[in-house]
Amino acid sequence: MALFQTEEYLERIANTKSRMTDAGIDVLIVSDPANMNYLTGYDGWSFYVPQTVVVSLSQEQPTWIGRGMDANGARHTTFLSEENIIGYPDDYVQSTAKHPMNFVAGEIKHRGWDKKSIGLEMDAYYFSARGFVELQKELPEADFKDGNLLVSWVRVVKSDREIEYMKQAGKIVEKVMQTALDKLSPGVRECEAVAAVYHTQMAGTPEFGGDYPAIVPMMPTGEKTSAPHLTWSDEPYENEQAVNLELAACRHRYHSPLARTAYLGKNPPEKLCRLADHTVEGLNLALEAIKPGMRCEDVERVWRKHIAKAGLEKESRIGYSMGLNYPPDWGEHTASLRPGDKTVLAPNMTFHMILGMWMDNYGFECSESFRVTETGCETFADFPRKLFQIT
């Protein structure tokens, strides 16, 4: 059963079709699993094989086309009518002789859409170069256009129901972060702490359970805190060692990431303490400044002016739109909090603002996931912003 009312899906589809019309696209082939979920409700670990949702201006409902064995999954999770759920035979899977996009092209021909303007998510993780080549070969009279991020931009403003799922994820991530901090102790293996984090991510709260986040726990230690996106090892934690904790919780595929840094020991280096103070103060100032009508670049400017006073700079963006997603990313690839991004903030836009300061041989992270409100912003989690000291 789909998570949202049919009316909400139809509104999402209508908004997508409006953008398609503006872009001169008659038919949109959606390959991003998050966009497939957004438009139909489909939710399954099947994105390792080609699958699509096809949206046509001439058809009320989209058409789900995926592996035949996954068709029942579409029946269980989407709002689609039976005639709009189509499975392809299993001999298309990982075949050198034919490709699932040959089957998709056949369905497009069958519906008389083969001479239309067809949009493709050209930069989607799960749309391959071979898939594009096969569509070009099978549909020589089609006018292919880049429809990348078209649906993602529709998703950027969340409904109240979506916000509720992200708030629930925020409650779970509070427990996740506390679990991580409780497990940090000299002699405990990193992998054991991560195992505890995974357990809490899935167990959730007594009121609602968790889902698998789109990104694994990132918990680098020591000098590795100078780099983002590192995970864990089976080495034991040591005394007088920093640990970055970039974690998340997920509820029905909706995320709430949260990052903090901890220090094991009684003597955190003064340079780390100073960096933590500047970073947390900058995060607080940026969050306090947020108002609907601001541009993304305006938010980043508040942060940049603050850290410049301390002689610091950060080349990478400080945040991005996020919410519904699948591996390998919880970000939506649309709005970013960085110079030059003139996206105007509106109520129910949701972001992860991550102030990761990665220096030569140490680092500090502090982040918040939030929604823009009618008057400012609201974080999804309530967790202290500081350098945690574990003694």
C-alpha positions as CSV (number, residue, x, y, z in Angstrom):
1,M,0.0,0.0,0.0
2,A,1.3,3.4,-1.0
3,L,2.4,5.7,1.9
4,F,0.6,8.8,0.7
5,Q,-3.0,9.5,-0.5
6,T,-3.6,9.0,-4.2
7,E,-4.4,12.7,-4.4
8,E,-0.9,13.6,-3.3
9,Y,0.7,11.4,-6.0
10,L,-1.5,12.9,-8.6
11,E,-0.5,16.4,-7.5
12,R,3.2,15.4,-7.8
13,I,2.6,14.0,-11.3
14,A,0.7,17.2,-12.3
15,N,3.6,19.3,-11.1
16,T,6.0,17.1,-13.0
17,K,4.0,17.3,-16.2
18,S,4.0,21.1,-15.9
19,R,7.8,21.1,-15.8
20,M,7.8,18.7,-18.7
21,T,5.7,21.0,-20.7
22,D,8.0,23.9,-20.0
23,A,11.0,21.8,-21.0
24,G,9.3,20.6,-24.3
25,I,9.2,17.0,-23.1
26,D,6.3,14.8,-24.0
27,V,7.5,11.6,-22.3
28,L,9.9,11.3,-19.3
29,I,11.8,8.1,-18.5
30,V,12.6,8.3,-14.8
31,S,15.5,6.1,-13.6
32,D,16.3,7.6,-10.2
33,P,14.8,5.3,-7.6
34,A,13.9,8.3,-5.4
35,N,12.0,10.0,-8.2
36,M,10.3,6.7,-9.0
37,N,9.2,6.4,-5.4
38,Y,8.1,10.1,-5.3
39,L,5.8,9.7,-8.3
40,T,4.3,6.2,-7.6
41,G,5.3,5.0,-4.1
42,Y,7.5,2.2,-5.5
43,D,9.9,1.0,-2.8
44,G,12.2,-2.0,-3.3
45,W,15.9,-2.9,-3.4
46,S,15.7,-3.6,-7.1
47,F,17.6,-0.6,-8.5
48,Y,20.7,-2.8,-9.2
49,V,18.9,-3.7,-12.4
50,P,17.4,-1.2,-14.9
51,Q,13.9,-0.1,-14.0
52,T,11.8,3.0,-14.9
53,V,8.7,5.0,-14.3
54,V,7.5,6.5,-17.6
55,V,5.5,9.7,-17.4
56,S,3.5,10.8,-20.5
57,L,1.6,14.0,-20.9
58,S,-1.1,12.0,-22.6
59,Q,-1.6,9.5,-19.8
60,E,-3.0,10.2,-16.3
61,Q,-0.9,7.6,-14.4
62,P,2.8,6.9,-15.0
63,T,3.8,3.4,-16.0
64,W,6.2,1.4,-13.9
65,I,8.5,-0.9,-15.9
66,G,10.8,-3.2,-14.1
67,R,12.0,-6.7,-13.6
68,G,9.2,-9.2,-13.8
69,M,9.9,-10.6,-10.3
70,D,9.6,-7.1,-8.9
71,A,6.2,-6.4,-10.3
72,N,4.5,-7.7,-7.2
73,G,6.6,-5.3,-5.2
74,A,5.1,-2.5,-7.4
75,R,1.6,-3.8,-6.7
76,H,2.3,-3.8,-2.9
77,T,3.9,-0.3,-2.7
78,T,2.4,1.9,-5.5
79,F,-1.0,3.4,-6.2
80,L,-0.8,2.4,-9.8
81,S,-3.5,0.5,-11.7
82,E,-2.7,-3.0,-12.9
83,E,-2.3,-2.0,-16.5
84,N,0.4,0.5,-15.5
85,I,2.6,-2.1,-13.8
86,I,4.7,-4.0,-16.4
87,G,7.4,-6.5,-15.8
88,Y,10.1,-7.5,-18.3
89,P,11.2,-11.2,-18.7
90,D,14.2,-12.3,-16.7
91,D,16.3,-13.1,-19.7
92,Y,16.8,-9.3,-20.1
93,V,18.7,-9.2,-16.8
94,Q,22.5,-8.9,-17.2
95,S,22.4,-10.2,-20.7
96,T,25.0,-9.4,-23.4
97,A,22.4,-10.0,-26.1
98,K,19.7,-7.6,-25.1
99,H,19.0,-4.9,-22.5
100,P,16.0,-3.9,-20.4
101,M,15.9,-0.6,-22.2
102,N,15.1,-2.5,-25.4
103,F,11.9,-3.7,-23.6
104,V,11.2,-0.2,-22.4
105,A,11.5,1.1,-25.9
106,G,9.1,-1.6,-27.1
107,E,6.5,-0.3,-24.6
108,I,7.0,3.2,-25.8
109,K,6.5,2.1,-29.4
110,H,3.4,0.2,-28.4
111,R,1.9,3.4,-27.0
112,G,2.8,5.5,-30.0
113,W,5.3,7.6,-28.2
114,D,8.3,6.7,-30.3
115,K,8.3,9.9,-32.3
116,K,7.8,12.2,-29.3
117,S,10.2,14.3,-27.4
118,I,11.6,12.0,-24.7
119,G,13.3,13.2,-21.6
120,L,16.0,11.1,-19.9
121,E,17.7,11.5,-16.5
122,M,21.1,11.7,-18.1
123,D,23.1,12.0,-14.9
124,A,21.1,9.6,-12.6
125,Y,23.2,7.0,-10.8
126,Y,21.2,4.1,-12.2
127,F,20.8,5.2,-15.8
128,S,23.8,3.7,-17.7
129,A,25.5,4.6,-20.9
130,R,24.4,1.3,-22.5
131,G,20.8,2.1,-21.5
132,F,21.0,5.4,-23.4
133,V,22.6,3.7,-26.4
134,E,19.9,1.0,-26.6
135,L,17.1,3.6,-26.4
136,Q,18.7,5.6,-29.2
137,K,19.0,2.5,-31.3
138,E,15.5,1.3,-30.7
139,L,13.8,4.8,-31.0
140,P,15.6,6.5,-33.9
141,E,12.8,9.0,-34.6
142,A,12.5,10.2,-31.0
143,D,13.8,13.6,-29.9
144,F,15.8,12.8,-26.8
145,K,16.3,15.6,-24.3
146,D,18.0,15.8,-20.9
147,G,15.4,15.7,-18.2
148,N,17.9,15.3,-15.4
149,L,16.7,16.7,-12.0
150,L,13.3,17.6,-13.5
151,V,11.5,15.6,-10.9
152,S,14.1,16.4,-8.2
153,W,13.2,20.0,-8.4
154,V,9.5,19.2,-8.0
155,R,10.5,17.4,-4.8
156,V,12.3,20.3,-3.3
157,V,9.3,21.7,-1.4
158,K,7.9,18.9,0.9
159,S,4.3,18.2,1.8
160,D,3.2,18.2,5.5
161,R,3.2,14.4,5.4
162,E,6.8,14.3,4.1
163,I,7.8,16.7,6.8
164,E,6.2,14.5,9.4
165,Y,8.4,11.5,8.3
166,M,11.5,13.7,8.5
167,K,10.6,14.8,12.0
168,Q,10.2,11.1,12.9
169,A,13.7,10.5,11.4
170,G,14.9,13.4,13.5
171,K,13.7,11.7,16.7
172,I,15.5,8.5,15.6
173,V,18.7,10.2,14.8
174,E,18.9,11.7,18.3
175,K,19.0,8.1,19.6
176,V,21.5,7.1,16.9
177,M,23.9,9.9,17.9
178,Q,23.6,9.1,21.6
179,T,24.2,5.5,20.9
180,A,27.4,6.3,19.0
181,L,28.6,8.6,21.8
182,D,27.8,5.9,24.5
183,K,29.8,3.3,22.6
184,L,33.0,5.4,22.2
185,S,35.6,4.2,24.7
186,P,39.3,3.3,24.5
187,G,39.6,-0.4,23.6
188,V,36.2,-0.7,21.9
189,R,36.6,-1.6,18.2
190,E,35.3,0.9,15.7
191,C,33.2,-1.8,14.0
192,E,31.5,-2.6,17.3
193,A,30.4,1.0,17.7
194,V,29.1,1.1,14.2
195,A,27.2,-2.2,14.8
196,A,25.4,-0.5,17.7
197,V,24.6,2.5,15.4
198,Y,23.1,0.2,12.8
199,H,21.0,-1.4,15.4
200,T,19.6,1.9,16.6
201,Q,19.0,3.1,13.1
202,M,16.8,0.1,12.3
203,A,15.1,-0.3,15.7
204,G,14.1,3.4,15.8
205,T,11.9,4.4,18.7
206,P,9.0,2.6,20.5
207,E,6.6,4.7,18.4
208,F,8.1,4.1,14.9
209,G,10.9,2.0,13.4
210,G,13.8,3.0,11.2
211,D,14.8,2.3,7.6
212,Y,18.2,1.9,6.1
213,P,19.8,5.3,5.4
214,A,21.2,6.1,1.9
215,I,24.7,6.5,3.3
216,V,26.6,4.3,5.8
217,P,27.8,5.6,9.1
218,M,30.9,7.7,8.6
219,M,33.1,7.6,11.8
220,P,36.7,8.3,11.0
221,T,39.2,8.6,13.9
222,G,42.4,10.4,14.8
223,E,44.1,12.1,11.8
224,K,41.5,10.6,9.5
225,T,39.1,13.2,11.0
226,S,40.9,15.6,8.5
227,A,39.0,13.9,5.7
228,P,35.3,13.6,4.9
229,H,33.5,10.5,3.8
230,L,35.6,7.9,5.6
231,T,33.9,5.0,7.4
232,W,35.4,2.7,10.0
233,S,37.9,0.0,10.7
234,D,38.2,-2.9,13.1
235,E,40.9,-1.1,15.1
236,P,40.1,-0.2,18.8
237,Y,39.5,3.4,19.8
238,E,42.5,5.0,21.7
239,N,42.7,7.5,24.5
240,E,43.3,11.1,23.4
241,Q,41.7,10.6,20.0
242,A,39.0,12.5,18.1
243,V,36.1,10.8,16.3
244,N,33.9,12.4,13.7
245,L,30.3,11.1,13.7
246,E,28.3,11.8,10.5
247,L,25.2,9.7,10.9
248,A,21.6,9.6,9.9
249,A,18.2,8.1,10.5
250,C,15.7,7.3,7.9
251,R,11.9,6.8,8.1
252,H,10.1,5.5,5.0
253,R,13.1,6.7,2.9
254,Y,13.0,10.2,4.4
255,H,16.3,11.2,6.0
256,S,17.5,13.3,8.9
257,P,21.4,13.4,8.9
258,L,23.3,14.7,11.9
259,A,27.0,15.2,12.5
260,R,29.0,15.8,15.6
261,T,32.6,15.3,16.8
262,A,33.8,13.7,20.0
263,Y,37.1,13.5,21.8
264,L,38.2,10.5,23.9
265,G,40.3,11.9,26.8
266,K,40.8,14.7,29.1
267,N,43.1,16.9,27.0
268,P,41.6,17.9,23.6
269,P,44.1,20.0,21.7
270,E,43.5,23.7,22.0
271,K,43.4,24.0,18.2
272,L,40.5,21.5,18.0
273,C,38.6,23.4,20.8
274,R,39.0,26.7,19.0
275,L,37.9,25.2,15.7
276,A,34.8,23.6,17.4
277,D,33.9,26.9,19.0
278,H,34.1,28.9,15.7
279,T,32.3,26.2,13.8
280,V,29.4,25.9,16.3
281,E,29.0,29.6,16.5
282,G,28.9,29.9,12.7
283,L,26.3,27.1,12.5
284,N,24.1,28.9,15.1
285,L,24.4,32.2,13.3
286,A,23.6,30.7,9.9
287,L,20.5,28.9,11.2
288,E,19.3,32.0,13.0
289,A,19.6,34.0,9.8
290,I,17.5,31.7,7.7
291,K,14.2,33.3,6.5
292,P,11.9,32.4,3.5
293,G,12.8,34.6,0.6
294,M,16.5,34.4,1.2
295,R,18.7,32.9,-1.4
296,C,20.9,29.9,-0.7
297,E,24.0,32.0,-1.3
298,D,22.8,34.4,1.4
299,V,22.8,31.7,4.0
300,E,26.4,30.6,3.1
301,R,27.5,34.3,3.2
302,V,26.6,34.5,6.9
303,W,28.8,31.5,7.7
304,R,31.7,32.7,5.5
305,K,31.8,36.1,7.0
306,H,31.9,34.6,10.5
307,I,34.7,32.2,10.0
308,A,36.8,34.8,8.1
309,K,37.1,36.7,11.3
310,A,38.9,33.7,12.7
311,G,41.2,33.4,9.7
312,L,39.3,30.3,8.4
313,E,37.8,29.5,5.1
314,K,35.8,26.6,3.7
315,E,35.9,25.9,-0.1
316,S,33.1,23.4,-0.2
317,R,29.4,24.1,0.1
318,I,27.9,24.1,3.6
319,G,24.6,22.4,2.8
320,Y,22.2,21.0,0.3
321,S,18.6,20.0,-0.2
322,M,17.8,16.5,1.0
323,G,15.0,14.2,2.1
324,L,13.7,11.2,0.2
325,N,16.5,9.0,-1.3
326,Y,18.2,5.7,-1.8
327,P,21.9,4.7,-1.8
328,P,24.4,6.2,-2.5
329,D,23.2,9.6,-1.4
330,W,20.5,11.3,0.7
331,G,21.0,14.6,-1.1
332,E,18.6,15.7,-3.9
333,H,21.2,17.3,-6.2
334,T,19.3,20.5,-6.5
335,A,19.7,23.5,-4.2
336,S,23.1,24.0,-2.4
337,L,24.1,26.5,0.3
338,R,27.1,28.0,-1.6
339,P,28.2,31.1,-3.4
340,G,26.3,31.6,-6.7
341,D,23.2,29.5,-5.8
342,K,20.3,31.9,-6.1
343,T,17.6,29.4,-5.2
344,V,15.0,31.2,-3.1
345,L,14.2,29.5,0.2
346,A,10.5,28.7,0.7
347,P,8.6,27.0,3.5
348,N,9.0,23.3,3.7
349,M,12.2,23.2,1.8
350,T,14.6,20.9,3.7
351,F,18.3,21.0,4.0
352,H,21.3,19.3,5.6
353,M,23.7,22.1,6.7
354,I,27.0,20.4,7.5
355,L,29.8,22.5,8.8
356,G,32.7,20.1,8.2
357,M,36.1,21.8,8.8
358,W,38.8,19.4,7.6
359,M,42.3,20.7,8.4
360,D,45.7,19.2,7.7
361,N,45.7,16.5,10.3
362,Y,42.5,17.0,12.3
363,G,38.9,18.1,11.8
364,F,35.6,19.0,13.3
365,E,32.0,18.4,12.1
366,C,28.7,19.8,13.3
367,S,25.5,19.7,11.3
368,E,21.8,20.1,11.4
369,S,18.9,18.9,9.2
370,F,16.2,21.5,9.0
371,R,13.1,22.7,7.2
372,V,12.4,26.3,6.2
373,T,9.4,27.6,8.1
374,E,7.1,30.6,7.5
375,T,9.4,32.7,9.7
376,G,12.7,31.0,9.9
377,C,13.8,27.4,10.2
378,E,13.2,24.4,12.4
379,T,15.7,21.6,13.0
380,F,14.5,18.0,12.9
381,A,16.7,16.8,15.8
382,D,17.4,18.4,19.2
383,F,20.9,17.5,20.2
384,P,23.7,19.6,21.8
385,R,26.1,21.4,19.4
386,K,29.5,21.2,20.9
387,L,32.7,19.1,21.0
388,F,31.8,16.1,23.1
389,Q,34.4,15.1,25.6
390,I,34.4,11.5,26.7
391,T,36.5,10.7,29.7
